[in-house]
């Protein structure tokens, strides 16, 4: 409620053209809150607010704006104004901006950037997408091991203002190899004449530049760090990754997994900024594949058409069996996919997974079979033979479905695919066909069809 009232107050100041008061009000707000306010404005009003902001504050707010609004603001600026923005962004934020911009805008921004900024941006752009090198920032505080604590604090005062974080400083040798780290609080609590090499923490946990960003997120969770150094093959420090970047990674990876589990080709754009044609192209490949897989189900039904005409009561339970099998397989797959993404499950765990799912599926299958048997006998009144066929099929279907659901994601991971691809839609199509084959084979054995 308070946030909404604050936004309404800002809008009133803007509408009544009280720009001096608006500037003062905005100067006291958090950068992210200002960006939230601006993202809700029309383009003309957004540009007014952006030009009202003090230059240094404008650069900070810019990194929080939606990409479309960033592009609109940049294209409306003079070269001098654009240069101020790009030169005052953190290198990783600048790279994120350039990756979303048209080529002509990128060329213009790089042209007006300082040589140092251009060097940092080009360094980050050469790393593979979604690698640690592509998401790191090169703004950090580095110290020499020969410095005293007083000299180190003085260096932090000089370079810290342009660094992503000063809580952790990185100790390097002459070849820029990472020797250790030292926390700012230890510097403040240590005697001014102590040598950095004597008080630094030498057991440093670092990330390689080519490490996948999902693995980076797992490392942050495991060690509970707020920042981690990124090193090359020679253990030279090339950048750092901070926890705010990890929050973005987790959101991105979770969204990607959800889209894959729904049989959609992942998109890097928000839903409302993705056009109908682009959305169609993301969805249609999997829909076509799943439709083709479903034709096998139709072929199985057609092959047992004569049996169904003789015992029509069997037809009523096909949806129950298919849905139950699909749900069981889906439950198993989601559990295993989650375990794979968190690094809790590896290929070596396959025997344990199979044994666990056999026990779970057997108990679940028997419970469902008893419930179905009771319903068919005493509510539907279809007799012992039909009840036996459906109940036995349920047990076998659930066992097969859970085995398929738990094994396919592990197999996909082993073959180098994203296990999220092997989620509900794909597994359901396979289990549907299996459940029908089992159903009619059991029916043929018990009913003599």
C-alpha positions in Angstrom: 0.0 0.0 0.0 2.8 2.4 1.0 4.7 1.7 -2.3 1.6 2.4 -4.4 1.0 5.7 -2.6 4.6 6.6 -3.2 4.3 5.9 -6.9 1.1 7.9 -7.1 2.8 10.8 -5.4 5.6 10.7 -8.0 3.2 10.6 -10.8 1.4 13.6 -9.4 4.6 15.6 -9.2 5.4 14.6 -12.8 1.9 15.5 -14.1 1.9 18.9 -12.3 5.5 19.6 -13.7 7.0 20.0 -10.2 10.4 18.8 -11.6 12.6 20.2 -8.8 10.6 18.4 -6.1 10.5 15.3 -8.3 14.3 15.3 -8.7 14.8 15.7 -5.0 12.2 12.9 -4.2 13.9 10.5 -6.7 17.4 11.3 -5.3 16.3 9.8 -2.0 14.9 6.6 -3.5 16.5 3.2 -4.2 17.7 2.7 -7.7 15.5 -0.3 -8.3 12.4 1.5 -7.0 13.0 4.4 -9.4 13.3 1.9 -12.3 10.0 0.3 -11.3 8.4 3.7 -11.3 9.8 4.5 -14.7 8.9 1.2 -16.3 5.2 2.0 -15.8 5.4 5.4 -17.5 4.7 6.2 -21.2 7.8 6.7 -23.3 7.7 10.5 -23.3 7.2 10.7 -19.5 9.9 8.1 -19.0 12.4 10.2 -21.0 11.5 13.3 -18.9 12.1 11.5 -15.6 15.4 10.0 -16.9 16.7 13.5 -17.9 15.6 14.9 -14.5 17.8 12.4 -12.6 21.4 13.4 -11.6 23.9 11.9 -14.1 25.5 9.4 -11.7 22.1 8.2 -10.4 20.7 7.9 -14.0 23.5 5.5 -14.9 22.7 3.3 -11.8 18.9 3.3 -12.5 19.5 2.5 -16.2 20.8 -1.0 -15.4 17.5 -1.9 -13.6 15.2 -0.8 -16.5 13.5 -3.3 -18.8 15.5 -4.0 -22.0 13.0 -2.3 -24.3 13.1 0.8 -22.2 16.9 0.8 -22.1 16.9 0.6 -25.9 14.4 3.4 -26.3 16.4 5.7 -23.9 19.7 5.0 -25.5 18.5 5.7 -29.0 17.0 9.0 -27.9 20.4 10.2 -26.4 23.2 12.2 -27.8 26.6 10.4 -28.2 27.9 12.2 -25.1 24.9 11.1 -23.0 25.2 7.5 -24.3 28.9 7.4 -23.5 28.2 8.5 -19.9 25.8 5.6 -19.4 27.9 2.9 -20.9 31.1 4.1 -19.1 29.3 4.1 -15.7 27.7 0.7 -16.0 29.3 -2.3 -14.4 31.0 -4.4 -17.2 28.6 -7.3 -16.8 25.6 -5.0 -17.0 27.0 -3.3 -20.0 27.5 -6.7 -21.7 23.9 -7.7 -20.9 22.8 -4.4 -22.5 24.8 -4.8 -25.7 23.6 -8.4 -26.2 20.0 -7.1 -26.4 20.7 -4.1 -28.6 20.6 -3.9 -32.4 23.9 -4.0 -34.2 23.8 -0.3 -35.1 23.2 0.7 -31.5 26.0 -1.6 -30.2 28.4 0.0 -32.7 27.4 3.5 -31.5 27.8 2.6 -27.8 31.2 0.9 -28.2 32.4 3.8 -30.3 31.7 6.2 -27.5 32.9 4.0 -24.7 36.4 4.6 -23.1 39.2 2.3 -24.2 39.1 0.6 -20.7 35.4 -0.1 -20.9 35.7 -1.4 -24.5 38.4 -3.8 -23.4 36.4 -5.1 -20.5 33.3 -5.6 -22.6 35.2 -7.3 -25.4 36.8 -9.6 -22.8 33.4 -10.7 -21.5 31.8 -11.0 -25.0 34.3 -13.6 -26.1 33.2 -16.2 -23.5 30.5 -18.8 -24.4 27.0 -17.9 -23.5 25.8 -19.1 -20.1 29.4 -19.7 -18.9 31.0 -18.1 -15.8 33.1 -15.9 -18.0 30.1 -14.4 -19.7 28.3 -13.4 -16.5 31.3 -12.3 -14.4 32.3 -8.7 -13.8 35.8 -7.3 -14.1 35.3 -4.6 -11.5 36.9 -5.9 -8.3 39.6 -4.9 -5.8 42.9 -6.6 -6.2 45.8 -6.3 -3.7 49.5 -7.3 -3.7 50.6 -9.7 -0.9 53.4 -7.3 0.0 51.1 -4.4 0.9 50.5 -3.4 4.5 47.0 -3.2 5.9 47.1 0.6 5.8 48.3 0.6 2.1 45.5 -1.9 1.3 42.8 0.2 2.8 44.2 3.3 0.9 44.0 1.3 -2.3 40.4 0.3 -1.6 39.5 3.9 -1.1 40.9 4.7 -4.6 39.5 1.8 -6.6 36.5 0.6 -4.5 34.1 3.2 -5.9 34.2 1.5 -9.3 34.1 -2.1 -8.0 31.2 -4.4 -7.8 32.0 -5.2 -4.2 34.7 -4.3 -1.7 33.7 -6.8 1.0 36.2 -9.3 -0.4 39.5 -8.3 -1.9 41.7 -10.6 -4.0 45.4 -11.0 -3.5 47.4 -11.5 -6.7 51.1 -12.1 -7.5 53.0 -10.3 -10.3 51.5 -12.6 -13.0 48.0 -11.9 -11.6 47.7 -15.5 -10.3 45.2 -15.7 -7.4 47.0 -16.3 -4.1 44.3 -15.6 -1.6 41.5 -13.4 -0.3 41.1 -11.0 2.5 37.8 -9.6 3.9 37.4 -5.9 4.4 36.4 -6.5 8.1 39.7 -8.3 8.7 41.6 -5.3 7.3 39.7 -2.9 9.6 40.3 -5.1 12.6 44.0 -5.8 11.9 47.0 -3.7 12.9 47.9 -1.2 10.2 51.5 -2.5 9.8 50.6 -6.1 9.2 51.4 -7.6 5.8 48.5 -8.8 3.5 50.4 -12.0 2.7 50.4 -12.9 6.4 46.7 -12.4 7.1 45.1 -13.5 3.8 43.0 -16.6 3.4 44.9 -19.0 1.1 42.4 -21.8 0.6 40.4 -20.0 -2.1 37.5 -21.6 -3.9 37.4 -20.3 -7.5 35.4 -20.9 -10.6 36.8 -21.6 -14.1 35.8 -19.2 -16.9 34.1 -22.0 -18.9 32.0 -23.4 -16.0 28.3 -23.5 -16.8 26.2 -20.9 -15.0 24.0 -23.6 -13.4 27.1 -25.2 -11.8 28.1 -21.7 -10.7 24.8 -21.3 -8.9 25.2 -24.6 -7.2 28.7 -23.6 -6.0 27.2 -20.4 -4.5 24.5 -22.4 -2.7 27.0 -25.0 -1.4 29.5 -22.5 0.0 27.0 -19.7 0.9 29.3 -17.0 -0.6 28.3 -13.5 -1.7 31.0 -13.4 -4.3 33.4 -15.9 -6.0 36.5 -15.3 -8.1 36.7 -16.5 -11.7 40.1 -17.8 -13.0 41.4 -19.0 -16.3 43.4 -22.2 -17.0 46.5 -20.7 -15.5 44.7 -19.7 -12.3 44.9 -16.0 -13.2 42.1 -13.9 -11.8 39.9 -12.5 -14.7 36.8 -11.5 -12.9 34.3 -12.1 -10.1 30.7 -13.2 -9.9 28.4 -11.7 -7.2 25.3 -13.1 -5.6 23.0 -10.7 -7.4 24.1 -12.3 -10.7 23.2 -15.7 -9.2 19.6 -14.6 -8.4 19.2 -13.7 -12.1 20.7 -17.0 -13.2 18.4 -19.0 -10.9 15.3 -17.2 -12.3 16.6 -17.7 -15.9 17.3 -21.4 -15.5 14.1 -22.1 -13.6 12.1 -20.4 -16.4 14.0 -22.4 -19.0 13.3 -25.7 -17.2 9.6 -24.9 -16.8 9.3 -24.2 -20.5 11.1 -27.4 -21.5 9.0 -29.4 -19.1 5.9 -28.0 -20.8 7.4 -29.0 -24.2 8.2 -25.4 -25.3 11.4 -24.2 -26.9 12.9 -21.8 -24.3 12.6 -18.1 -24.9 14.8 -15.4 -23.5 12.1 -12.7 -23.7 9.2 -12.1 -21.2 5.8 -13.4 -22.3 4.2 -10.0 -23.0 7.2 -9.0 -25.2 7.1 -12.1 -27.3 5.0 -11.8 -30.5 2.4 -14.4 -31.6 4.5 -15.7 -34.5 7.6 -16.1 -32.3 5.6 -17.9 -29.7 4.2 -20.2 -32.4 7.7 -21.1 -33.5 8.7 -21.9 -29.9 5.7 -24.3 -29.4 5.0 -26.0 -32.8 8.1 -28.3 -33.0 7.2 -30.2 -29.8 3.5 -30.2 -30.6 4.2 -31.8 -34.0 6.5 -34.4 -32.4 4.0 -35.2 -29.6 1.2 -35.5 -32.2 3.2 -38.0 -34.2 3.9 -40.0 -31.0 0.2 -40.0 -30.3 -0.5 -41.7 -33.6 1.1 -44.8 -32.1 -1.6 -44.8 -29.5 -4.2 -44.6 -32.2 -2.6 -47.5 -34.1 -2.7 -49.6 -30.9 -6.4 -48.9 -30.5 -7.1 -49.7 -34.1 -5.3 -53.1 -33.8 -7.6 -54.0 -30.9 -10.8 -52.7 -32.5 -12.3 -56.1 -32.9 -11.7 -57.0 -29.2 -13.3 -53.7 -28.1 -16.4 -54.5 -30.1 -16.8 -57.8 -28.3 -16.1 -56.4 -24.8 -17.2 -52.7 -25.1 -17.0 -52.2 -21.3 -13.2 -52.1 -21.6 -13.4 -48.9 -23.6 -14.7 -46.9 -20.7 -11.5 -47.4 -18.6 -8.9 -46.4 -21.3 -8.9 -42.7 -20.2 -8.4 -43.8 -16.5 -5.5 -46.0 -17.3 -3.8 -43.5 -19.6 -4.2 -40.6 -17.3 -3.1 -42.5 -14.2 0.0 -43.8 -16.1 0.8 -40.3 -17.3 0.4 -38.8 -13.9 2.6 -41.5 -12.3 5.3 -41.0 -14.9 5.1 -37.3 -14.5 5.6 -37.4 -10.7 8.7 -39.6 -11.0 10.2 -37.5 -13.8 9.8 -34.2 -11.9 11.4 -35.6 -8.8 14.4 -37.0 -10.7 14.8 -33.8 -12.9 14.8 -31.7 -9.8 17.5 -34.0 -8.3 19.6 -33.8 -11.4 19.4 -30.0 -11.6 20.5 -29.8 -7.9 23.3 -32.3 -8.4 21.8 -34.7 -6.0 21.5 -37.5 -8.6 24.1 -38.8 -11.0 24.3 -41.7 -13.4 25.8 -43.9 -10.7 22.6 -43.6 -8.7 20.5 -45.4 -11.4 20.3 -48.8 -9.6 19.2 -47.0 -6.4 16.6 -45.0 -8.4 15.2 -48.1 -10.1 14.9 -50.0 -6.8 13.2 -47.1 -5.0 10.7 -46.4 -7.8 9.9 -50.1 -8.0 8.9 -50.1 -4.4 7.0 -46.8 -4.6 5.2 -47.8 -7.8 4.2 -51.2 -6.4 2.6 -49.7 -3.3 0.9 -46.9 -5.3 -0.2 -49.4 -8.0 -1.7 -51.8 -5.4 -3.5 -48.9 -3.7 -5.0 -47.7 -6.9 -5.9 -51.2 -8.0 -7.9 -51.9 -4.8 -9.8 -48.6 -5.2 -10.6 -49.3 -8.8 -11.5 -53.0 -8.1 -14.0 -51.8 -5.4 -15.6 -49.2 -7.7 -16.0 -51.5 -10.7 -17.5 -54.3 -8.6 -19.9 -52.5 -6.3 -20.6 -49.2 -8.0 -20.3 -50.0 -11.7 -21.4 -53.6 -11.3 -19.3 -54.8 -14.3 -18.2 -58.1 -12.7 -15.1 -59.8 -11.4 -13.4 -60.3 -14.8 -13.5 -56.6 -15.9 -12.5 -55.5 -12.4 -9.5 -57.9 -12.4 -8.3 -56.7 -15.9 -8.5 -53.0 -14.9 -6.9 -53.5 -11.5 -4.0 -55.6 -12.7 -3.4 -53.2 -15.6 -3.2 -50.3 -13.1 -0.5 -52.1 -11.1 1.6 -52.9 -14.2 1.0 -49.5 -15.8 2.1 -47.5 -12.7 5.2 -49.6 -12.3 6.2 -49.1 -16.0 5.3 -45.4 -15.9 7.4 -44.6 -12.9 10.4 -46.5 -14.4 10.0 -44.6 -17.6 9.6 -41.3 -15.7 12.7 -41.8 -13.6 15.0 -43.3 -16.2 14.5 -41.1 -19.3 15.7 -37.8 -17.6 18.9 -39.6 -16.3 19.5 -41.1 -19.8 19.0 -37.6 -21.4 21.5 -36.1 -19.0 24.0 -39.0 -19.8 23.7 -38.3 -23.5 24.2 -34.5 -23.0 20.7 -33.3 -23.3 18.8 -31.2 -20.8 16.8 -33.7 -18.6 13.9 -31.2 -18.4 13.1 -32.2 -22.0 12.0 -35.6 -20.7 9.1 -34.2 -18.7 5.3 -34.7 -18.7 4.3 -34.3 -22.3 7.0 -36.6 -23.7 6.7 -39.2 -21.0 2.9 -39.2 -21.1 3.0 -40.0 -24.8 5.2 -43.0 -24.2 3.3 -44.2 -21.2 0.0 -43.9 -23.0 1.1 -46.4 -25.7 2.6 -48.8 -23.0 -0.6 -48.7 -20.9 -2.8 -49.6 -23.9 -0.5 -52.5 -24.9 -0.5 -53.8 -21.3 -4.3 -53.4 -21.0 -5.2 -55.3 -24.1 -2.6 -58.1 -23.4 -4.0 -58.6 -19.9 -7.6 -58.4 -21.2 -6.7 -61.0 -23.9 -5.2 -63.3 -21.3 -8.1 -63.1 -18.7 -11.1 -62.6 -21.0 -9.8 -64.7 -23.9 -10.2 -62.0 -26.5 
